[in-house]
């Protein structure tokens, strides 16, 4: 005898819609804060790494390489469980996830910013100076637009990775979309429907991000390469 075909029933999703919406808000907040803080920290690290002083540059290089080598889940768990033991400082789960993921992401953002800024030909800056632009004007009108265009694809990829990495917050009981999905699936015994909805939710968050990046990249190309 063959087993009966699985009977899909998405009614459970509707019954827990409020939980899913709150969890989506948590995921979006976590991703947004991580991207903002990670990008700001990454920009600072990239500028420090490009310093001409070794005493500044080498500690930053070491820090960035250490962060890139540590798995993000290990960083999340270590800060949540080990940091309080060592320092006596207890950080709530959501803030811990933001801190850990922002630290981890900052290492990759810093490399993206550094590579983008260093990819601009020095001759363009000298040409801008020759027509009367100050260094600030040359950076704003020449270096930054060109660097942003080159940085945009890896920046978007990193932002997508940040959204995916938010799922790690569930390991310390942050009520994000994956954590709540797991709880609901255990309560309702409908894991296929619930986890399929979780997967579709992540797609709904990530696909518009990549589409927006393509639009922005096309705008830069039309503006600076006509």
Secondary structure, DSSP 8 states (H G I E B T S, - for coil): ---------THHHHHTHHHHHHHHHHHHHHHHHHHHHHHHHHHHHHHHHT-S-HHHHHHHHHHHHHHHHS-HHHHHHIIIIIHHHHH-----HHHHHHHHHHHHHHHHHHHHHHHHHHTS-HHHHHHHHHTT--HHHHIIIIIHHHHHHHHHHHHHHHHHHHHHHGGGGGGGT---HHHHHHHHHHHHS-HHHHHHHHHHHHHHHHHHHHHHHHHHHHHHHHHH--
